[in-house]
Amino acid sequence: MKKSVFTIALLFSLLYSITSEAQNQTVTLRVPNFVRPLVEKWVAEYRKTNENIDFQFVSGKSQDNKNTIAFTASQNEGVSFARFAILPVTTRQSEAEKIISSHKLNTRRLRNLFFLDEELEEEEELSKAERKIHVYVASNQLSASKPFAEYLGEPAAAFKGKKIYGDDSFLNNAISRDPLGITVNSLSNIFDLENRTIHEELALLPLDIDKQGKQILSQGNLDDIISLLEQRHYSEIPVVKAGLAFDQQNPVLADFVRWVLLNGTQYVHQFGLLQLQQNELVSK
């Protein structure tokens, strides 16, 4: 009898230990700053019904891949949940804005302006003043500059100018201190997500797109720009899939990502991202 009681107690103890471990599991999130407010919203909503799962945000390369969900901008990696647009930008009323304002940037001029490439006819494409422009990009592996380069058929290493250590969110400050500074960034870093207008110190570089697109970009309303880019494609504006890479055999991670796909995509506009196109939606 005593032996049976002891066995039952041991089984309950083991069961409690396993359940407790699962309930107190911590999920590590590695995302760039431009999607972090969106992911924080997901976490807050998800924990209303899953309060025993803890989340922590990390910067740099995560060491724990088993319990990590990482942002990816790769077309072939992770589960896509949205898209994000990347635009070239400078500081309002800067020397760089004055130099470029009279030009319209098509894809070839964008490549000449931002990249070093022996095959580019830089001397013919850029004016003497334009060749003085200083390009800034972030060194972070999650920087929007990487998919921008890939979209234009260039390696990220071919960017001209200076690389800033850290996240793309630091680029606004970098170009504000250099009258000749330009960069590329996601809508979430270029626009104020509260008032839905471009940050007052920034100016979009002029692109060689149609009249409707130019008008909407010049008006600078974030929601109108999102709507435009969801409906129309411009070769001068990279629109890249945003995804989540994780161990799909981990039930805790899989449940969170499943919740994101079912419930979290409704918030992407609020945080400056675009919805996936109908043919990009995954089966839920």
C-alpha positions in Angstrom: 0.0 0.0 0.0 2.8 2.4 1.0 4.6 1.5 -2.2 1.5 2.3 -4.3 1.0 5.6 -2.6 4.6 6.5 -3.2 4.4 5.5 -6.9 1.3 7.7 -7.4 2.9 10.6 -5.6 6.0 10.3 -7.8 3.9 10.2 -11.0 2.0 13.3 -9.9 5.3 15.0 -9.0 6.7 14.2 -12.5 3.5 15.3 -14.2 3.5 18.6 -12.2 7.2 19.2 -13.1 6.6 18.6 -16.9 3.4 20.8 -16.9 5.2 23.5 -14.9 8.1 23.6 -17.3 5.8 23.9 -20.3 3.7 26.6 -18.7 6.8 28.7 -17.8 8.5 28.4 -21.2 10.2 31.5 -22.5 10.0 32.4 -26.2 12.9 34.5 -27.5 12.0 37.1 -30.2 14.7 38.5 -32.5 13.2 41.3 -34.6 14.3 44.6 -36.0 13.0 47.8 -34.4 10.7 48.6 -37.3 8.5 45.6 -36.6 9.0 45.4 -32.8 6.0 47.5 -31.9 3.8 45.2 -34.0 5.3 42.1 -32.3 4.8 43.7 -28.9 1.1 44.2 -29.8 1.0 40.5 -30.7 2.5 39.4 -27.5 0.2 41.6 -25.4 -2.9 40.2 -27.2 -1.6 36.6 -27.2 -0.9 36.6 -23.5 -4.5 37.5 -22.7 -5.3 33.8 -23.3 -1.8 32.3 -22.9 -0.5 34.1 -19.8 1.9 31.3 -18.8 4.1 31.8 -21.9 6.8 34.5 -21.4 8.5 36.4 -24.2 11.8 38.2 -24.3 13.2 40.4 -27.0 16.9 40.1 -27.9 19.2 42.1 -30.2 22.0 40.6 -32.2 22.3 36.9 -32.9 20.3 34.7 -30.7 22.1 31.7 -29.1 18.9 29.7 -28.4 17.4 28.5 -31.7 15.1 26.0 -30.2 12.9 28.6 -28.5 13.6 31.5 -30.8 11.4 33.2 -33.4 13.4 35.3 -35.7 12.4 37.9 -38.3 13.3 37.2 -41.9 13.1 39.2 -45.1 14.1 36.2 -47.2 11.6 35.1 -49.9 12.4 31.4 -49.1 12.7 31.3 -45.4 10.1 31.4 -42.6 6.3 31.9 -42.6 5.3 35.2 -44.2 2.9 37.4 -42.3 3.1 40.8 -44.1 5.1 42.9 -46.5 7.1 46.0 -46.0 8.1 48.8 -48.4 11.5 50.5 -48.6 12.0 54.1 -49.7 15.0 56.3 -50.2 15.1 59.3 -47.8 17.2 62.3 -46.8 16.8 65.2 -44.4 14.4 68.0 -45.2 16.0 71.1 -46.7 19.4 69.4 -46.7 22.0 69.9 -49.4 21.3 66.3 -50.5 17.6 67.1 -51.0 18.5 70.2 -53.1 20.9 68.2 -55.3 18.4 65.4 -56.0 15.1 67.2 -55.9 15.3 68.2 -59.6 15.9 64.6 -60.7 13.5 61.6 -60.8 15.1 58.4 -59.7 14.4 55.3 -61.8 16.0 51.9 -60.9 19.1 52.6 -62.8 19.7 56.0 -61.2 19.0 54.4 -57.8 21.7 51.8 -58.4 24.2 54.5 -59.5 23.4 56.7 -56.5 23.6 54.0 -53.8 26.0 51.4 -55.1 29.6 50.9 -56.3 29.7 48.7 -59.3 32.3 48.6 -62.1 29.5 47.8 -64.6 27.6 50.9 -63.7 28.2 53.9 -65.9 28.4 56.2 -62.9 30.2 59.1 -64.6 27.5 59.3 -67.3 24.5 58.8 -64.9 25.4 61.1 -62.0 26.2 64.8 -61.9 29.3 66.1 -60.2 27.1 67.2 -57.3 25.4 63.8 -57.0 28.7 62.1 -56.7 29.3 64.0 -53.5 26.3 62.4 -51.8 27.0 60.4 -48.7 25.2 57.0 -48.4 24.4 55.6 -44.9 23.1 52.1 -44.2 23.0 50.0 -41.0 25.3 47.1 -40.5 22.7 45.0 -38.8 21.9 41.8 -40.6 18.2 42.6 -40.3 18.6 46.0 -42.0 16.2 47.0 -44.8 19.2 47.9 -46.8 19.9 44.2 -47.5 16.6 43.4 -49.3 16.8 46.8 -51.0 20.2 45.8 -52.5 18.9 42.4 -53.4 15.9 43.9 -55.1 18.1 46.1 -57.3 20.4 43.1 -58.1 23.3 44.3 -56.0 25.2 42.7 -53.1 24.8 44.5 -49.8 28.6 44.9 -49.6 28.4 47.2 -52.7 26.7 50.1 -50.9 28.7 53.3 -51.1 29.5 55.4 -48.0 29.2 54.6 -44.3 27.7 51.7 -42.3 26.2 52.6 -39.0 26.4 50.0 -36.2 23.1 48.9 -35.0 19.5 49.1 -36.2 17.9 51.1 -39.1 16.2 53.3 -36.5 19.5 55.0 -36.0 19.8 56.1 -39.6 17.5 59.1 -39.3 19.8 60.6 -36.7 22.9 59.8 -38.9 21.6 61.6 -42.0 20.3 64.5 -39.9 23.9 65.3 -38.9 25.2 65.2 -42.5 23.8 67.7 -45.0 24.8 65.4 -47.8 23.4 62.2 -46.2 20.9 59.9 -47.8 19.7 56.4 -46.8 17.0 53.8 -47.4 14.5 52.7 -44.7 11.2 51.0 -44.1 8.0 53.0 -43.9 7.8 52.3 -40.1 11.0 54.1 -39.6 10.3 57.0 -42.0 6.8 57.8 -40.7 5.3 58.7 -37.3 2.9 55.8 -36.6 0.8 58.0 -34.3 0.0 60.9 -36.6 0.6 58.9 -39.9 2.8 61.5 -41.4 6.5 61.5 -42.4 8.8 62.5 -39.6 9.1 66.3 -39.9 12.9 66.2 -40.3 12.8 63.8 -43.2 12.1 64.1 -47.0 11.5 61.3 -49.5 13.7 61.3 -52.5 11.8 61.8 -55.8 11.1 58.7 -57.8 10.4 58.2 -61.4 6.9 56.8 -61.0 3.4 57.7 -62.4 1.5 60.9 -61.6 -0.8 59.2 -59.0 2.1 57.7 -57.2 4.1 60.9 -57.1 1.1 62.8 -55.7 0.4 60.3 -53.0 4.1 60.1 -51.9 4.4 63.9 -51.9 1.3 64.2 -49.7 3.0 62.0 -47.2 0.1 60.2 -45.6 1.2 56.8 -44.4 -2.2 55.1 -44.9 -2.6 56.4 -48.5 0.9 55.2 -49.3 0.2 51.7 -47.9 -3.0 51.5 -49.9 -1.2 52.6 -53.1 1.6 50.0 -52.7 -0.9 47.3 -51.9 -2.7 48.0 -55.2 0.2 48.9 -57.5 3.7 47.8 -58.2 6.6 50.2 -58.9 10.0 48.9 -59.9 11.6 51.8 -58.0 10.0 50.8 -54.7 11.0 47.4 -53.2 8.2 45.7 -51.4 9.5 42.7 -49.5 7.9 39.8 -47.6 8.3 39.9 -43.8 8.4 36.5 -42.2 9.0 34.5 -39.0 11.6 31.7 -38.9 11.3 29.2 -36.1 11.5 25.5 -35.2 8.2 24.2 -36.5 8.5 21.1 -34.3 8.3 23.3 -31.2 4.5 23.3 -30.3 4.8 26.6 -28.3 6.4 28.5 -31.1 4.1 26.9 -33.7 1.0 27.9 -31.6 2.2 31.5 -31.4 2.9 31.8 -35.1 -0.5 30.1 -35.9 -2.1 32.8 -33.7 -0.3 35.5 -35.5 -1.5 34.3 -38.9 -5.1 34.0 -37.7 -5.3 37.1 -35.5 -2.2 39.2 -35.7 -2.2 40.3 -39.4 -5.1 42.7 -38.7 -2.6 45.0 -37.0 0.0 45.3 -39.8 -1.4 48.6 -41.3 -1.4 50.2 -37.9 2.4 49.6 -37.7 3.3 50.6 -41.2 3.4 47.3 -43.0 1.4 46.0 -46.0 -0.9 43.0 -46.1 0.2 40.0 -48.1 -1.3 39.6 -51.6 -4.0 37.0 -51.9 -1.7 34.6 -53.7 0.9 34.9 -50.9 -1.4 33.9 -48.1 -0.5 30.6 -46.5 -3.0 28.0 -45.6 -4.2 28.5 -42.0 
